[in-house]
Amino acid sequence: MEKLINDFSFGLFFWQILLFVGLLLLLRKFAWKPILEAVNNREEGIKNALESAEAAKKEMQNLQADNERILNEARAERDSMLKEARELKESMITDAKSEAQAEADKIVAQAQATIESEKKAAITELKNQVAGISVEIAEKMVRKELADKDKQLELVDSMLGDVTLN
Amino acid sequence: MQKRTVVKILLIFTLVFTTSNLFAKEAEKEEKGDLKTEINEFIDHHLKDSHDFTLFSDKEANKHYGIPLPIILWDNGLKVFSSSKFHHEETVAEVDGNFYKIYHAKIYKTDAEGTINYDEDHHATNEKPLDFSITKNVVSILLIGLLMLFMFGRLAKSYKKNNGIPTGVGRFLEPLVLFVRDEIAIPNIGEKKYKKYMSFLLTTFFFIWLLNLLGMTPLAVNVTGNIAITFALALITFLITNLTANKNYWGHIFWMPGVPTFMKVVLAPIELLGVFIKPFSLMIRLYANMTAGHVVIMSIIGMMFIFKSWIGSPLSFGLSFALSILELLVAALQAYIFTMLSALYFGMANEEAHH
């Protein structure tokens, strides 16, 4: 301890305090403050960049999820539309078929009716012609029969015979 | 196995040679004793501050190679002269009719013949003028200060130039600055308050470390192993600790919360003593570690000249080489410990009440 006190030099102590404090102040102004500030800014920058990268990643994930959702929705819509269309097609086909059937039935019925009426008309005409022809034949025969007088008398007799006075 | 036997043989040879040397050189014992005192004196001289910057000296030709430094004395007025007037602490310097002589690295006022009076403990009793000389240590501090300003000023500028990324030697310095911030300041002081202490911690860390390293060079300066230097550093830590301390800190010293009143009275003087012991331990730790390191290395280097044998000298050379590497570690370690403990004390002074 005595040696320490003996070794102690006040001049050196004075210079040390003076130089050290001076050095401290100079370094603080020209070195430590700018250095720590720059390092701090850089660290903040890195932190921010990491954070924004993380945010961007999340955004991307959200977007992807959205896309997926939209895609799924579109797919579902397409499927339902396709199903609807198929159903529509089927119903249209069925409708058309039944309509065509009805039309065909109607046409057939009409044709049958026409045929029936034509047939009736034809039969009537035939009947009329047959009756005309028969009358003509009968006329011609009557004319021939009544060409001589005997025959006319015979006929009148026969007829009179038929017309018995009852 | 072969290696081991080789080592064994080497050890035996060493013992034989050194002991035989001891016997053979019985006659030279007288001379050796001289050498030992010379080495002792050299070490003692080296550990002390010096008034001129001697690089090396040739004792036989009595020549010294180095730079004289300015002597500044306050002795009824300012006296400034060159240290070359002392002729390497050997002669009396005469300035304005006053005579001064250096004895054990201190300047004493003497008469024209340079007589120094001693008391019974062999201490000089002559009057000592106030000595503000620019000594070897002051020059070293100036050099290191300029070096630090240059290095860290460059680092600070390189951020502006290079968009926040250091260049060149700054890539080495920046991790060290960050080490002080992340490993010393923030864990000990806390995220909130560490900023105002950063300048002191950084300056102290690099100041001590660089001066420790400078002490390892053949320039042979011993700045951090000087009690005035460590006292100044510890004093600044003491002042900063106590001037920035909060209510909670003083409360813990004078009126310890959570203990019985009787204990509070007992604890107060102990805690108050602790306020002074903490920086005192800082001062002694750095001084003792650096001084011891210098003494050990120089003693082992000195052993080379004492052994003067083919085995002993290389062995002590190897030992001093290994110890030098250890001292390089100690240089950084002591700077770290001083800064870390300072930060710890600042942290204690700023601790918030948590009861």
Interface residues (C-beta under 8 A of the other chain):
Chain A: L4 N6 D7 F8 S9 F10 G11 L12 F13 F14 W15 Q16 I17 L19 F20 V21 G22 L23 L24 L26 L27 R28 F30 A31 W32 K33 P34 I35 L36 A38 V39 N41 R42 G45
Chain B: K48 D49 I72 K106 H123 L130 D131 F132 S133 I134 T135 N137 V138 I141 L142 G145 M148 L149 F152 G153 L155 A156 K157 Y159 K160 G164 I165 E174 V177 L178 R181 K195 M198 S199 F200 L202 T203 F207 N226 I227 A228 I229 F231 A232 L233 L235 I236 Y287
